[in-house]
Amino acid sequence: MDEGSMSKSELEEWRRRYPLQAGEVALVGAGPGDPGLLTLRALAIVQQAEVVLYDNLVSPEILALVPESAERIFVGKERNHHHKRQEEICALLIALAKSGRRVVRLKAGDPYIFGRGGEEAEALARAGVRCQVVPGITAAVGAAAYSGIPLTHRYFAHACVFVTGHNHNNQEEEIDWASLACPNLTVAFYMGRHNLSQLCARLIAYGRDPLTPAAIIERATTPHQRVVTGTLQTLPSLADALAVGAPSIVLVGEVVRCRSLLNSPQRFAEQRQGREQTANITSD
């Protein structure tokens, strides 16, 4: 969704429907990258912002929707390099809201799915600051849809689980690996590129078939999306050989087999409207 696709009166109606009050913070999900996946509510809220704190994965097209009069503060996090600590971000949100400004915390994906939105909402609640949460399309959903991989399927996957690809304080026991070994389960690893070899090895060690199909999707839903498919056994070496980078999402499960049919050239062209250039590399 973009501002130019509706009239001023239509946009104003959405702003009235979803107001952002002075002294309020909105945690807004910007989606996985494609600006067309931004929701109407998110657009209406962003258009009312007086100050926006944004992450490094928010696309330039979505940032362009922020009013020119609004202050922009970059608070992005990258591996081993945080521009601001989470405690600093929470304190800044509270201070800005208590100064009477309309504040938007703009996050890639969904605020409540590996976006630290829960921590920020708790901090705001404890400080007595009004907060609203605007959901966004999370990376796993966007990556799967734009890659021709359904997350669930009546014949292949009865459940799907989202798992962080890196552990807090390097504590491996935080992940219940045994529960992820179920053959009829799709596992989506967020932030899993750096630890891809370990993730695949752990699943195999806990009983997942080494020949289980797996895929890694780099820069999902953007014009630079790349999809590499293989198995738990082959995917790490393929990703290394093809220099797959971050941000990436890893999908594991029999549903990855669907890609060969669902990612046909015609469907590919219609869904991406010529924007995406994808490398389709498959290993059996």
Backbone hydrogen bonds, N-H to C=O, Kabsch-Sander energy under -0.5 kcal/mol:
donor,donor_aa,acceptor,acceptor_aa,energy
5,S,2,D,-1.6
6,M,3,E,-1.2
11,L,7,S,-2.4
12,E,8,K,-2.3
13,E,9,S,-1.8
14,W,10,E,-1.8
15,R,11,L,-2.1
16,R,12,E,-2.2
17,R,13,E,-1.9
18,Y,14,W,-2.1
21,Q,19,P,-0.5
23,G,101,R,-0.9
24,E,21,Q,-1.6
25,V,130,R,-2.2
26,A,103,V,-2.4
27,L,25,V,-0.5
27,L,132,Q,-2.7
28,V,26,A,-0.9
28,V,105,R,-2.6
29,G,134,V,-2.4
30,A,28,V,-0.6
30,A,107,K,-3.9
31,G,109,G,-1.8
37,L,34,D,-2.0
38,L,35,P,-1.6
43,L,39,T,-2.3
44,A,40,L,-2.5
45,I,41,R,-2.3
46,V,42,A,-2.8
47,Q,43,L,-2.1
48,Q,45,I,-1.6
49,A,46,V,-1.4
50,E,102,R,-2.7
51,V,102,R,-1.5
52,V,71,E,-3.0
53,L,104,V,-2.7
54,Y,52,V,-0.6
54,Y,73,I,-2.1
55,D,106,L,-1.1
58,V,55,D,-1.1
63,L,59,S,-2.1
64,A,60,P,-1.7
65,L,62,I,-1.5
66,V,63,L,-1.5
70,A,67,P,-1.6
71,E,50,E,-2.3
73,I,52,V,-3.1
75,V,54,Y,-2.7
75,V,73,I,-0.5
78,E,81,H,-2.6
81,H,78,E,-2.6
83,H,76,G,-1.9
83,H,81,H,-0.5
89,I,85,R,-2.1
90,C,86,Q,-2.5
91,A,87,E,-2.1
92,L,88,E,-2.3
93,L,89,I,-2.5
94,I,90,C,-2.1
95,A,91,A,-2.4
96,L,92,L,-2.7
97,A,93,L,-2.2
98,K,94,I,-2.5
99,S,95,A,-0.9
100,G,97,A,-1.9
101,R,96,L,-1.6
103,V,24,E,-2.6
103,V,101,R,-0.7
104,V,51,V,-2.4
105,R,26,A,-3.2
106,L,53,L,-2.5
106,L,104,V,-0.8
107,K,28,V,-2.9
107,K,105,R,-0.6
109,G,31,G,-3.1
113,I,110,D,-1.5
114,F,112,Y,-0.6
117,G,111,P,-2.1
120,E,116,R,-1.8
121,A,117,G,-2.8
122,E,118,G,-2.2
123,A,119,E,-2.2
124,L,120,E,-2.4
125,A,121,A,-2.3
126,R,122,E,-2.5
127,A,123,A,-1.5
128,G,125,A,-1.3
129,V,124,L,-2.9
130,R,23,G,-0.5
132,Q,25,V,-2.2
134,V,27,L,-3.2
142,G,138,T,-2.2
143,A,139,A,-3.2
144,A,140,A,-2.2
145,A,141,V,-2.2
146,Y,142,G,-2.3
147,S,144,A,-1.0
148,G,144,A,-0.6
148,G,145,A,-0.7
149,I,144,A,-2.6
153,H,157,A,-2.0
157,A,153,H,-2.1
158,H,184,N,-2.1
159,A,184,N,-0.9
161,V,186,T,-2.5
163,V,188,A,-3.0
165,G,190,Y,-3.2
170,N,167,N,-1.8
171,Q,168,H,-1.3
172,E,170,N,-1.0
174,E,171,Q,-1.6
175,I,172,E,-1.8
177,W,175,I,-1.5
179,S,176,D,-0.7
180,L,176,D,-0.7
180,L,177,W,-1.0
181,A,178,A,-1.2
182,C,179,S,-0.6
185,L,182,C,-1.1
186,T,159,A,-2.4
187,V,185,L,-0.5
187,V,252,V,-2.4
188,A,161,V,-2.7
189,F,187,V,-0.6
189,F,250,V,-2.9
190,Y,163,V,-2.8
190,Y,188,A,-0.6
191,M,248,S,-0.7
192,G,189,F,-0.5
192,G,248,S,-0.7
196,L,193,R,-1.4
199,L,195,N,-2.7
200,C,196,L,-2.4
201,A,197,S,-2.3
202,R,198,Q,-2.5
203,L,199,L,-2.1
204,I,200,C,-2.1
205,A,201,A,-2.6
206,Y,202,R,-1.8
207,G,204,I,-1.8
208,R,203,L,-2.8
212,T,209,D,-2.2
214,A,230,G,-2.0
215,A,251,L,-2.8
216,I,228,V,-2.5
217,I,249,I,-3.0
218,E,216,I,-0.6
218,E,226,R,-2.7
219,R,247,P,-2.9
222,T,219,R,-1.6
225,Q,222,T,-1.7
226,R,218,E,-1.8
227,V,279,A,-1.5
228,V,216,I,-2.3
229,T,281,I,-3.3
230,G,214,A,-2.9
232,L,212,T,-1.6
233,Q,210,P,-1.8
235,L,231,T,-3.0
238,L,234,T,-2.1
239,A,235,L,-2.8
240,D,236,P,-2.1
241,A,237,S,-2.6
242,L,238,L,-2.1
243,A,240,D,-1.4
244,V,239,A,-2.5
249,I,217,I,-2.1
250,V,189,F,-2.3
251,L,215,A,-2.8
252,V,187,V,-2.5
253,G,213,P,-2.7
256,V,253,G,-1.8
257,R,254,E,-1.8
258,C,255,V,-1.7
259,R,256,V,-1.4
260,S,257,R,-1.0
261,L,258,C,-1.2
262,L,258,C,-2.9
263,N,259,R,-2.1
264,S,261,L,-0.7
268,F,264,S,-2.9
269,A,265,P,-2.3
270,E,266,Q,-2.2
271,Q,267,R,-2.6
272,R,268,F,-2.0
273,Q,269,A,-1.5
274,G,269,A,-0.6
275,R,272,R,-2.0
277,Q,223,P,-2.0
278,T,276,E,-0.5
280,N,278,T,-0.7
281,I,227,V,-1.4
281,I,279,A,-0.9
282,T,280,N,-0.5
283,S,229,T,-1.0
